[in-house]
Amino acid sequence: MLLSSSPELLSNQNVPKMRRPVKKALEDLGVELFLGQRIKKDMLPPAAYQEHQFGTVSLETDQGVVIESDARLFCIGMSPTVDLMTDSNCLEDQTTSNSTTSNKHGAIKVKDNFQLLAKTSNTHTHYDNSYYDSVFVIGDASNHPNPKLAYWGMEQGKHLGKALADSILYGKEVKPYMGPSTEALMVPLGPNGGISQLPLFGGMIVGNFLTKMIKSKTLFVDMFRKQLLRADDA
Protein backbone atom coordinates (compact mmCIF):
# COMPACT_ATOMS: atom_id res chain seq x y z
CA MET A 1 0.00 0.00 0.00
CA LEU A 2 1.02 3.60 -0.55
CA LEU A 3 -0.03 6.51 1.64
CA SER A 4 0.46 10.11 0.49
CA SER A 5 -0.72 13.42 1.89
CA SER A 6 -1.10 14.72 -1.67
CA PRO A 7 -4.31 13.93 -3.55
CA GLU A 8 -2.19 13.14 -6.62
CA LEU A 9 0.86 10.95 -7.22
CA LEU A 10 4.13 12.65 -8.28
CA SER A 11 2.69 15.97 -7.15
CA ASN A 12 6.15 17.49 -6.61
CA GLN A 13 7.21 16.76 -10.20
CA ASN A 14 6.08 18.64 -13.31
CA VAL A 15 4.74 15.51 -15.01
CA PRO A 16 0.94 15.83 -15.16
CA LYS A 17 0.70 13.33 -18.04
CA MET A 18 2.32 10.61 -15.91
CA ARG A 19 0.07 10.72 -12.89
CA ARG A 20 -2.88 8.74 -14.21
CA PRO A 21 -0.77 6.02 -15.93
CA VAL A 22 1.35 5.55 -12.78
CA LYS A 23 -1.77 5.34 -10.62
CA LYS A 24 -3.29 2.71 -12.93
CA ALA A 25 -0.03 0.72 -13.09
CA LEU A 26 0.18 0.61 -9.29
CA GLU A 27 -3.45 -0.45 -8.97
CA ASP A 28 -2.91 -3.15 -11.62
CA LEU A 29 -0.07 -4.47 -9.44
CA GLY A 30 -2.46 -4.69 -6.49
CA VAL A 31 -1.09 -1.67 -4.62
CA GLU A 32 -3.69 0.00 -2.39
CA LEU A 33 -3.51 3.79 -2.66
CA PHE A 34 -4.47 6.12 0.20
CA LEU A 35 -4.13 9.60 -1.28
CA GLY A 36 -4.77 12.91 0.44
CA GLN A 37 -4.24 11.35 3.87
CA ARG A 38 -1.64 11.43 6.64
CA ILE A 39 -0.91 9.20 9.60
CA LYS A 40 -2.37 10.81 12.73
CA LYS A 41 0.29 12.75 14.59
CA ASP A 42 -0.10 10.81 17.82
CA MET A 43 0.25 7.42 16.13
CA LEU A 44 4.04 7.56 15.75
CA PRO A 45 6.71 9.61 17.57
CA PRO A 46 8.49 12.27 15.43
CA ALA A 47 11.72 10.25 15.47
CA ALA A 48 9.90 7.36 13.76
CA TYR A 49 9.81 9.28 10.49
CA GLN A 50 13.60 9.43 10.30
CA GLU A 51 14.10 5.76 9.45
CA HIS A 52 12.32 2.75 8.00
CA GLN A 53 10.55 0.48 10.48
CA PHE A 54 9.56 -3.16 10.61
CA GLY A 55 7.06 -4.97 12.81
CA THR A 56 3.28 -5.21 12.75
CA VAL A 57 1.41 -2.12 13.96
CA SER A 58 -2.05 -0.68 13.45
CA LEU A 59 -2.08 2.90 12.17
CA GLU A 60 -4.92 5.34 11.61
CA THR A 61 -4.99 8.18 9.08
CA ASP A 62 -6.42 11.64 9.66
CA GLN A 63 -9.49 10.50 7.70
CA GLY A 64 -10.14 7.58 10.02
CA VAL A 65 -8.79 4.80 7.78
CA VAL A 66 -7.12 2.02 9.81
CA ILE A 67 -4.09 0.39 8.19
CA GLU A 68 -2.43 -2.81 9.37
CA SER A 69 1.25 -2.41 8.57
CA ASP A 70 4.12 -4.93 8.69
CA ALA A 71 6.78 -2.51 7.43
CA ARG A 72 6.93 1.24 6.94
CA LEU A 73 9.21 2.85 4.35
CA PHE A 74 9.17 6.64 4.75
CA CYS A 75 9.69 8.84 1.71
CA ILE A 76 9.13 12.35 2.99
CA GLY A 77 10.96 14.58 0.56
CA MET A 78 14.40 16.03 0.10
CA SER A 79 16.47 17.78 2.74
CA PRO A 80 19.18 19.90 1.05
CA THR A 81 22.65 19.60 2.56
CA VAL A 82 23.63 23.22 3.16
CA ASP A 83 25.93 22.93 6.20
CA LEU A 84 28.83 24.60 4.36
CA MET A 85 26.77 27.77 3.91
CA THR A 86 26.99 29.66 7.20
CA ASP A 87 25.53 32.94 5.89
CA SER A 88 21.80 32.69 6.55
CA ASN A 89 21.14 35.52 4.07
CA CYS A 90 22.09 33.07 1.31
CA LEU A 91 19.52 30.49 2.36
CA GLU A 92 15.84 30.23 1.62
CA ASP A 93 13.62 30.49 4.63
CA GLN A 94 11.99 27.12 5.17
CA THR A 95 8.54 28.67 5.22
CA THR A 96 9.02 29.88 1.63
CA SER A 97 11.04 26.94 0.34
CA ASN A 98 9.41 24.27 -1.82
CA SER A 99 11.69 21.59 -0.39
CA THR A 100 10.52 19.21 2.30
CA THR A 101 13.20 19.57 4.93
CA SER A 102 13.74 19.32 8.64
CA ASN A 103 16.48 21.96 8.46
CA LYS A 104 15.92 25.46 9.80
CA HIS A 105 16.64 26.79 6.34
CA GLY A 106 15.89 25.57 2.83
CA ALA A 107 18.11 25.53 -0.24
CA ILE A 108 20.91 27.93 -1.15
CA LYS A 109 19.68 30.84 -3.26
CA VAL A 110 21.26 31.15 -6.69
CA LYS A 111 20.89 33.18 -9.86
CA ASP A 112 19.89 31.50 -13.11
CA ASN A 113 23.58 30.80 -13.85
CA PHE A 114 24.08 29.09 -10.44
CA GLN A 115 25.98 32.05 -8.96
CA LEU A 116 25.20 32.61 -5.31
CA LEU A 117 22.46 35.16 -4.70
CA ALA A 118 23.19 36.88 -1.40
CA LYS A 119 21.16 39.51 0.39
CA THR A 120 23.33 42.29 1.82
CA SER A 121 21.53 42.20 5.17
CA ASN A 122 18.26 41.27 6.77
CA THR A 123 17.10 44.88 6.61
CA HIS A 124 17.75 45.41 2.89
CA THR A 125 15.74 44.04 -0.01
CA HIS A 126 18.33 44.56 -2.78
CA TYR A 127 20.96 42.00 -3.64
CA ASP A 128 24.72 42.36 -4.03
CA ASN A 129 26.81 39.47 -5.27
CA SER A 130 30.20 41.19 -5.16
CA TYR A 131 31.28 39.26 -2.05
CA TYR A 132 30.33 35.93 -3.62
CA ASP A 133 31.35 36.46 -7.24
CA SER A 134 33.26 33.19 -7.40
CA VAL A 135 30.74 31.01 -5.54
CA PHE A 136 28.41 28.78 -7.57
CA VAL A 137 26.02 26.07 -6.39
CA ILE A 138 24.51 23.26 -8.45
CA GLY A 139 22.39 20.21 -7.71
CA ASP A 140 19.99 19.61 -4.84
CA ALA A 141 21.56 22.22 -2.58
CA SER A 142 20.52 25.11 -4.85
CA ASN A 143 17.06 26.59 -5.35
CA HIS A 144 17.50 26.63 -9.13
CA PRO A 145 14.15 25.59 -10.66
CA ASN A 146 15.76 22.73 -12.60
CA PRO A 147 14.42 19.27 -11.54
CA LYS A 148 16.24 17.80 -8.52
CA LEU A 149 17.40 14.62 -10.23
CA ALA A 150 20.88 13.13 -10.58
CA TYR A 151 20.90 13.35 -14.38
CA TRP A 152 20.14 17.05 -14.41
CA GLY A 153 22.69 17.65 -11.66
CA MET A 154 25.34 16.15 -13.93
CA GLU A 155 24.13 18.26 -16.84
CA GLN A 156 24.38 21.36 -14.64
CA GLY A 157 27.98 20.42 -13.82
CA LYS A 158 28.86 20.08 -17.50
CA HIS A 159 27.29 23.44 -18.30
CA LEU A 160 28.90 25.27 -15.41
CA GLY A 161 32.33 23.69 -15.97
CA LYS A 162 32.43 24.88 -19.58
CA ALA A 163 30.97 28.29 -18.70
CA LEU A 164 33.57 28.88 -15.98
CA ALA A 165 36.40 27.79 -18.28
CA ASP A 166 35.17 30.23 -20.93
CA SER A 167 34.91 32.95 -18.29
CA ILE A 168 38.46 32.38 -17.03
CA LEU A 169 40.10 31.91 -20.42
CA TYR A 170 38.15 34.34 -22.57
CA GLY A 171 36.40 36.68 -20.15
CA LYS A 172 32.95 35.51 -21.20
CA GLU A 173 29.93 35.98 -18.98
CA VAL A 174 28.72 32.85 -17.20
CA LYS A 175 25.55 32.06 -19.10
CA PRO A 176 22.27 31.04 -17.45
CA TYR A 177 21.31 27.38 -17.46
CA MET A 178 17.87 26.97 -18.96
CA GLY A 179 17.36 23.27 -18.33
CA PRO A 180 14.74 21.08 -19.99
CA SER A 181 11.50 22.56 -21.29
CA THR A 182 9.86 19.20 -20.56
CA GLU A 183 10.78 17.19 -17.49
CA ALA A 184 12.03 13.63 -17.92
CA LEU A 185 11.18 11.10 -15.21
CA MET A 186 11.37 7.32 -14.95
CA VAL A 187 9.42 5.39 -12.34
CA PRO A 188 10.42 1.69 -12.22
CA LEU A 189 7.75 -0.62 -10.84
CA GLY A 190 9.86 -3.70 -10.26
CA PRO A 191 12.70 -4.98 -12.47
CA ASN A 192 10.49 -5.62 -15.50
CA GLY A 193 8.59 -2.42 -16.06
CA GLY A 194 7.33 0.96 -15.02
CA ILE A 195 6.16 4.26 -16.46
CA SER A 196 8.35 7.03 -17.87
CA GLN A 197 8.02 10.47 -19.38
CA LEU A 198 10.58 11.23 -22.07
CA PRO A 199 11.42 14.88 -22.91
CA LEU A 200 9.97 14.58 -26.42
CA PHE A 201 6.93 16.23 -28.00
CA GLY A 202 5.99 18.00 -24.80
CA GLY A 203 6.28 14.82 -22.76
CA MET A 204 6.00 11.32 -24.26
CA ILE A 205 4.65 8.66 -21.88
CA VAL A 206 6.09 5.16 -22.35
CA GLY A 207 5.46 1.95 -20.47
CA ASN A 208 7.08 -1.27 -19.38
CA PHE A 209 9.39 -2.12 -22.27
CA LEU A 210 11.27 1.18 -22.61
CA THR A 211 11.28 1.84 -18.87
CA LYS A 212 12.77 -1.62 -18.29
CA MET A 213 15.43 -1.18 -20.97
CA ILE A 214 16.44 2.29 -19.78
CA LYS A 215 16.27 2.03 -15.99
CA SER A 216 14.32 -0.78 -14.32
CA LYS A 217 16.82 -3.57 -15.05
CA THR A 218 19.77 -1.96 -13.25
CA LEU A 219 18.50 1.35 -11.74
CA PHE A 220 21.60 2.93 -13.36
CA VAL A 221 23.85 1.17 -10.83
CA ASP A 222 26.26 0.02 -13.56
CA MET A 223 26.47 3.51 -15.04
CA PHE A 224 27.25 5.18 -11.73
CA ARG A 225 29.74 2.45 -10.77
CA LYS A 226 31.68 3.10 -13.98
CA GLN A 227 31.67 6.84 -13.31
CA LEU A 228 32.95 6.32 -9.76
CA LEU A 229 35.70 3.98 -10.97
CA ARG A 230 36.79 6.53 -13.56
CA ALA A 231 36.88 9.19 -10.84
CA ASP A 232 39.06 6.92 -8.67
CA ASP A 233 41.46 6.30 -11.57
CA ALA A 234 41.78 10.03 -12.13
C-alpha positions as CSV (number, residue, x, y, z in Angstrom):
1,M,0.0,0.0,0.0
2,L,1.0,3.6,-0.6
3,L,0.0,6.5,1.6
4,S,0.5,10.1,0.5
5,S,-0.7,13.4,1.9
6,S,-1.1,14.7,-1.7
7,P,-4.3,13.9,-3.6
8,E,-2.2,13.1,-6.6
9,L,0.9,10.9,-7.2
10,L,4.1,12.6,-8.3
11,S,2.7,16.0,-7.2
12,N,6.2,17.5,-6.6
13,Q,7.2,16.8,-10.2
14,N,6.1,18.6,-13.3
15,V,4.7,15.5,-15.0
16,P,0.9,15.8,-15.2
17,K,0.7,13.3,-18.0
18,M,2.3,10.6,-15.9
19,R,0.1,10.7,-12.9
20,R,-2.9,8.7,-14.2
21,P,-0.8,6.0,-15.9
22,V,1.4,5.6,-12.8
23,K,-1.8,5.3,-10.6
24,K,-3.3,2.7,-12.9
25,A,0.0,0.7,-13.1
26,L,0.2,0.6,-9.3
27,E,-3.5,-0.4,-9.0
28,D,-2.9,-3.1,-11.6
29,L,-0.1,-4.5,-9.4
30,G,-2.5,-4.7,-6.5
31,V,-1.1,-1.7,-4.6
32,E,-3.7,0.0,-2.4
33,L,-3.5,3.8,-2.7
34,F,-4.5,6.1,0.2
35,L,-4.1,9.6,-1.3
36,G,-4.8,12.9,0.4
37,Q,-4.2,11.3,3.9
38,R,-1.6,11.4,6.6
39,I,-0.9,9.2,9.6
40,K,-2.4,10.8,12.7
41,K,0.3,12.7,14.6
42,D,-0.1,10.8,17.8
43,M,0.3,7.4,16.1
44,L,4.0,7.6,15.8
45,P,6.7,9.6,17.6
46,P,8.5,12.3,15.4
47,A,11.7,10.3,15.5
48,A,9.9,7.4,13.8
49,Y,9.8,9.3,10.5
50,Q,13.6,9.4,10.3
51,E,14.1,5.8,9.5
52,H,12.3,2.8,8.0
53,Q,10.5,0.5,10.5
54,F,9.6,-3.2,10.6
55,G,7.1,-5.0,12.8
56,T,3.3,-5.2,12.8
57,V,1.4,-2.1,14.0
58,S,-2.0,-0.7,13.4
59,L,-2.1,2.9,12.2
60,E,-4.9,5.3,11.6
61,T,-5.0,8.2,9.1
62,D,-6.4,11.6,9.7
63,Q,-9.5,10.5,7.7
64,G,-10.1,7.6,10.0
65,V,-8.8,4.8,7.8
66,V,-7.1,2.0,9.8
67,I,-4.1,0.4,8.2
68,E,-2.4,-2.8,9.4
69,S,1.2,-2.4,8.6
70,D,4.1,-4.9,8.7
71,A,6.8,-2.5,7.4
72,R,6.9,1.2,6.9
73,L,9.2,2.9,4.4
74,F,9.2,6.6,4.8
75,C,9.7,8.8,1.7
76,I,9.1,12.4,3.0
77,G,11.0,14.6,0.6
78,M,14.4,16.0,0.1
79,S,16.5,17.8,2.7
80,P,19.2,19.9,1.0
81,T,22.6,19.6,2.6
82,V,23.6,23.2,3.2
83,D,25.9,22.9,6.2
84,L,28.8,24.6,4.4
85,M,26.8,27.8,3.9
86,T,27.0,29.7,7.2
87,D,25.5,32.9,5.9
88,S,21.8,32.7,6.6
89,N,21.1,35.5,4.1
90,C,22.1,33.1,1.3
91,L,19.5,30.5,2.4
92,E,15.8,30.2,1.6
93,D,13.6,30.5,4.6
94,Q,12.0,27.1,5.2
95,T,8.5,28.7,5.2
96,T,9.0,29.9,1.6
97,S,11.0,26.9,0.3
98,N,9.4,24.3,-1.8
99,S,11.7,21.6,-0.4
100,T,10.5,19.2,2.3
101,T,13.2,19.6,4.9
102,S,13.7,19.3,8.6
103,N,16.5,22.0,8.5
104,K,15.9,25.5,9.8
105,H,16.6,26.8,6.3
106,G,15.9,25.6,2.8
107,A,18.1,25.5,-0.2
108,I,20.9,27.9,-1.2
109,K,19.7,30.8,-3.3
110,V,21.3,31.2,-6.7
111,K,20.9,33.2,-9.9
112,D,19.9,31.5,-13.1
113,N,23.6,30.8,-13.9
114,F,24.1,29.1,-10.4
115,Q,26.0,32.0,-9.0
116,L,25.2,32.6,-5.3
117,L,22.5,35.2,-4.7
118,A,23.2,36.9,-1.4
119,K,21.2,39.5,0.4
120,T,23.3,42.3,1.8
121,S,21.5,42.2,5.2
122,N,18.3,41.3,6.8
123,T,17.1,44.9,6.6
124,H,17.8,45.4,2.9
125,T,15.7,44.0,0.0
126,H,18.3,44.6,-2.8
127,Y,21.0,42.0,-3.6
128,D,24.7,42.4,-4.0
129,N,26.8,39.5,-5.3
130,S,30.2,41.2,-5.2
131,Y,31.3,39.3,-2.0
132,Y,30.3,35.9,-3.6
133,D,31.4,36.5,-7.2
134,S,33.3,33.2,-7.4
135,V,30.7,31.0,-5.5
136,F,28.4,28.8,-7.6
137,V,26.0,26.1,-6.4
138,I,24.5,23.3,-8.5
139,G,22.4,20.2,-7.7
140,D,20.0,19.6,-4.8
141,A,21.6,22.2,-2.6
142,S,20.5,25.1,-4.8
143,N,17.1,26.6,-5.4
144,H,17.5,26.6,-9.1
145,P,14.1,25.6,-10.7
146,N,15.8,22.7,-12.6
147,P,14.4,19.3,-11.5
148,K,16.2,17.8,-8.5
149,L,17.4,14.6,-10.2
150,A,20.9,13.1,-10.6
151,Y,20.9,13.4,-14.4
152,W,20.1,17.1,-14.4
153,G,22.7,17.6,-11.7
154,M,25.3,16.1,-13.9
155,E,24.1,18.3,-16.8
156,Q,24.4,21.4,-14.6
157,G,28.0,20.4,-13.8
158,K,28.9,20.1,-17.5
159,H,27.3,23.4,-18.3
160,L,28.9,25.3,-15.4
161,G,32.3,23.7,-16.0
162,K,32.4,24.9,-19.6
163,A,31.0,28.3,-18.7
164,L,33.6,28.9,-16.0
165,A,36.4,27.8,-18.3
166,D,35.2,30.2,-20.9
167,S,34.9,32.9,-18.3
168,I,38.5,32.4,-17.0
169,L,40.1,31.9,-20.4
170,Y,38.2,34.3,-22.6
171,G,36.4,36.7,-20.1
172,K,32.9,35.5,-21.2
173,E,29.9,36.0,-19.0
174,V,28.7,32.8,-17.2
175,K,25.5,32.1,-19.1
176,P,22.3,31.0,-17.4
177,Y,21.3,27.4,-17.5
178,M,17.9,27.0,-19.0
179,G,17.4,23.3,-18.3
180,P,14.7,21.1,-20.0
181,S,11.5,22.6,-21.3
182,T,9.9,19.2,-20.6
183,E,10.8,17.2,-17.5
184,A,12.0,13.6,-17.9
185,L,11.2,11.1,-15.2
186,M,11.4,7.3,-15.0
187,V,9.4,5.4,-12.3
188,P,10.4,1.7,-12.2
189,L,7.8,-0.6,-10.8
190,G,9.9,-3.7,-10.3
191,P,12.7,-5.0,-12.5
192,N,10.5,-5.6,-15.5
193,G,8.6,-2.4,-16.1
194,G,7.3,1.0,-15.0
195,I,6.2,4.3,-16.5
196,S,8.3,7.0,-17.9
197,Q,8.0,10.5,-19.4
198,L,10.6,11.2,-22.1
199,P,11.4,14.9,-22.9
200,L,10.0,14.6,-26.4
201,F,6.9,16.2,-28.0
202,G,6.0,18.0,-24.8
203,G,6.3,14.8,-22.8
204,M,6.0,11.3,-24.3
205,I,4.6,8.7,-21.9
206,V,6.1,5.2,-22.4
207,G,5.5,1.9,-20.5
208,N,7.1,-1.3,-19.4
209,F,9.4,-2.1,-22.3
210,L,11.3,1.2,-22.6
211,T,11.3,1.8,-18.9
212,K,12.8,-1.6,-18.3
213,M,15.4,-1.2,-21.0
214,I,16.4,2.3,-19.8
215,K,16.3,2.0,-16.0
216,S,14.3,-0.8,-14.3
217,K,16.8,-3.6,-15.1
218,T,19.8,-2.0,-13.3
219,L,18.5,1.3,-11.7
220,F,21.6,2.9,-13.4
221,V,23.8,1.2,-10.8
222,D,26.3,0.0,-13.6
223,M,26.5,3.5,-15.0
224,F,27.3,5.2,-11.7
225,R,29.7,2.4,-10.8
226,K,31.7,3.1,-14.0
227,Q,31.7,6.8,-13.3
228,L,32.9,6.3,-9.8
229,L,35.7,4.0,-11.0
230,R,36.8,6.5,-13.6
231,A,36.9,9.2,-10.8
232,D,39.1,6.9,-8.7
233,D,41.5,6.3,-11.6
234,A,41.8,10.0,-12.1
